[in-house]
Amino acid sequence: MIRFVTETGSTNSDLAAQLRAGEAVPEGQWLVADRQVAGRGRQGRNWFDGSGNFMGSTVVHCAPRDPSPATLALVAGVAAYEAVAGVLADPSRLRLKWPNDLMLGDAKLAGILLEREGDAIIVGMGINLAVAPDLTDRKTIALTTLGPAPDRDLFARALAAAFDRELERWRTYGLEPLVRRWESVAHALGTPLKVHPPGEDLLEGSFAGLTAEGALSLRLADGSTRAIHAGDVMLVNEES
C-alpha cells in the first residue's frame, strides 16, 4: 500500500490534510514522493528533497491500550535501521541516536518526524539513499558513500514491511522489548552527548541508555542521571 507521487510540498502535510478533511487514511498505507518542495524536519527545520532519496509518510491510528504515541519514534527508528541494514554489506557503523536519527558513523543518514492530527500520528521519514543535505549544524551522509544507491521503490517496500512488523510488536508486547532492541543498535553506553532541552541551557553528559518509558537517560558529570523527554541531542563529534 504505497502511493508514489512525483512532487509534493510535504508528505506529512498531505496526510494531515487528508485526515482533517475526514478522509480515511488506513494504517499500512504510505505516501512517498520523488521530490518535496516544503519538506520539514524537527523543530521546523527545512529538510532536503534530493532526488533518489526516500521521503515518505504513514499514519498510525492510536488506540486506548497502545503505548505512548511519542514512542512511535523508537518504532520508526528500529524500522529504519532494519531497512537500511538490509541493503548494507556491513551495517556495523549504523547506529540509532535518540530520539529519531539514524547515524552512519558520526554523520546523520536519516531523520524521523512525528506529528499529531487528532487521534492519529503521522510518521514521516527522510533517508539519504543517494545524496545528503548540506547542513550547517551537523554532519550528514548518504549511502552512496559506500556504493551504489539502493533502488528507492524497493527500499520503500522493505521499510514499509519493517515498520508494520515493529508496529505490531509495539502493540502486542509493549515498550520493554522495543527499548531493549533500540538500545542494542544505538551508540554505545558512555558515548559523550550534548543535549539542549527546550527552554534550558545546554547539558553535557554521556549516554546511559533509555528509561523504561523510552526517554533518554543522560549521565551527568556528578554521576547522577537525568531523564530527557524532549530536546536536541548531538554526539560530541557529530558537529561540523
C-alpha angles and dihedrals in degrees: 000000000000123000114199121202129185097224140356140155097248130337089217091053092048093054091045090054091050091051093047089051090055095249119152111250106180124209112259093039116116132194111209124183132202087209136012117199095187104030117162137206131193119311092015097299117155114248129215122257100201116169113250094027125115113255114167148130140208136184132241117196107214119228126199094251096047120111118257111306090228089068090066083087087068091047091051092045094054091046091051090048092051094048094048094042087055092064097043124090088209117021094176093112093050113105140164121234122198129286105009117332130111111208132199104201105317095331130091114251100170143007135202128211122195119195129176124227111177108302092343130089117211111212114201125185133189116191123182101228097151111008137015128222120244103239124183097214105043145022119261134192141184130214089247088078085073101039142300116348114256117249106273097219094048090047091051090056092048091049093048090051092048092049091050091053094048093045091054091049090048091054096041103041105020129221104316098078091038092054091048092049092046092050091049091063098035127098114285125284109264094034108150112249139184114210128189109193115197111278094002138100121265115281126207124200142109136282112268098174128257130307119243087263093054098257121137115263109214119193110214129210092262091058096254122122129226127199111230114203098174139007147086114298123195132182106234091240094042096082117099 
